[in-house]
Amino acid sequence: MQSLSAKNIIAISGSLRAGSSNHAILNYLDKITPVGTNYSIYDGLAQIPHFDPGLENDNPPTAVKAFRKLIADADGVIICTPEYAFGVPGTLKNALDWTVSSGSLSEKPLALITASTGGENAHAALLLILGALNAKVTKETSILISFIRSKMDGDGNITDDAAVEGLTQVFNTFLALL
Ligand SMILES: Cc1cc2nc3c(=O)[nH]c(=O)nc-3n(C[C@H](O)[C@H](O)[C@H](O)COP(=O)(O)O)c2cc1C
């Protein structure tokens, strides 16, 4: 019998910037989340300590424990991130490194959105990283949106029709996997 309990989505922005376009995208997805599905934007990325393989097993730092549990308990995870210096933002990569041995993302439905000026390198690197973490991410649940700043207005509304359509499609495919 199918479970009647509400599905939980955790959304993570790879940008810590106030007024971030990636955060605005996550706010847009919140607005189109169907009634009966819980959607939360994780805001603790900056509090996760630097990855230390010597600390991770017996007694990981509190913020790490909480992050791992949040991910493990979620039915699906959304990552929405810019690219910095041709790579994955350090804070995001750091958080993902803590999930390698915990396996928190294994078999987890995941939508990957890279929204950046270019973003090709971070997008490709994340697909590789998420593959190593055994997250359930596919071509249909990932999207690269380049020139993101020119596709938004000053209030964080997405003004580009193709971007809205692409995001909605990825989100709906992701929702169907939960
Ligand atoms: C230090 C720094 C390095 C950046 N490097 C890249 C880059 O290598 N590739 C890219 O596509 N965008 C790069 N950008 C531009 C970001 O993609 C752009 O600022 C984006 O809007 C950031 O996302 P946010 O609006 O969510 O903060 C860089 C921005 C900063 C501040």
The ligand as a Tripos MOL2 file, in Angstrom:
@<TRIPOS>MOLECULE
LIG
   31    33     1     0     0
SMALL
NO_CHARGES

@<TRIPOS>ATOM
      1 C1         34.7260   34.7410   -7.0680 C.3       1 LIG1
      2 C2         33.7750   34.4260   -8.1800 C.ar      1 LIG1
      3 C3         34.1550   33.5300   -9.1540 C.ar      1 LIG1
      4 C4         33.2650   33.2150  -10.1880 C.ar      1 LIG1
      5 N1         33.6440   32.2830  -11.1000 N.ar      1 LIG1
      6 C5         32.7450   31.8710  -12.0120 C.ar      1 LIG1
      7 C6         33.0460   30.8020  -12.8880 C.ar      1 LIG1
      8 O1         34.1330   30.2500  -12.8980 O.2       1 LIG1
      9 N2         32.0810   30.3930  -13.7420 N.ar      1 LIG1
     10 C7         30.8430   30.9540  -13.7730 C.ar      1 LIG1
     11 O2         29.9860   30.4920  -14.5160 O.2       1 LIG1
     12 N3         30.5310   32.0020  -12.9720 N.ar      1 LIG1
     13 C8         31.4510   32.4650  -12.1020 C.ar      1 LIG1
     14 N4         31.1340   33.4850  -11.2520 N.ar      1 LIG1
     15 C9         29.8870   34.2260  -11.4380 C.3       1 LIG1
     16 C10        28.7120   33.5930  -10.7330 C.3       1 LIG1
     17 O3         28.2370   32.5490  -11.5250 O.3       1 LIG1
     18 C11        27.5830   34.5920  -10.5850 C.3       1 LIG1
     19 O4         28.0330   35.6300   -9.7340 O.3       1 LIG1
     20 C12        26.3090   33.9530  -10.0400 C.3       1 LIG1
     21 O5         25.2660   34.8710  -10.1510 O.3       1 LIG1
     22 C13        26.4840   33.5710   -8.5980 C.3       1 LIG1
     23 O6         25.3230   32.9050   -8.1210 O.3       1 LIG1
     24 P1         24.3360   33.6200   -7.0950 P.3       1 LIG1
     25 O7         23.6690   34.7390   -7.8560 O.co2     1 LIG1
     26 O8         23.3840   32.5630   -6.7120 O.co2     1 LIG1
     27 O9         25.1510   34.1320   -5.9480 O.co2     1 LIG1
     28 C14        32.0030   33.8370  -10.2520 C.ar      1 LIG1
     29 C15        31.6510   34.7540   -9.2550 C.ar      1 LIG1
     30 C16        32.5000   35.0420   -8.2220 C.ar      1 LIG1
     31 C17        32.0730   36.0140   -7.1480 C.3       1 LIG1
@<TRIPOS>BOND
     1     1     2 1
     2     2     3 ar
     3     2    30 ar
     4     3     4 ar
     5     4     5 ar
     6     4    28 ar
     7     5     6 ar
     8     6     7 ar
     9     6    13 1
    10     7     8 2
    11     7     9 ar
    12     9    10 ar
    13    10    11 2
    14    10    12 ar
    15    12    13 ar
    16    13    14 ar
    17    14    15 1
    18    14    28 ar
    19    15    16 1
    20    16    17 1
    21    16    18 1
    22    18    19 1
    23    18    20 1
    24    20    21 1
    25    20    22 1
    26    22    23 1
    27    23    24 1
    28    24    25 2
    29    24    26 1
    30    24    27 1
    31    28    29 ar
    32    29    30 ar
    33    30    31 1
@<TRIPOS>SUBSTRUCTURE
     1 LIG1         1 GROUP 0 **** ****
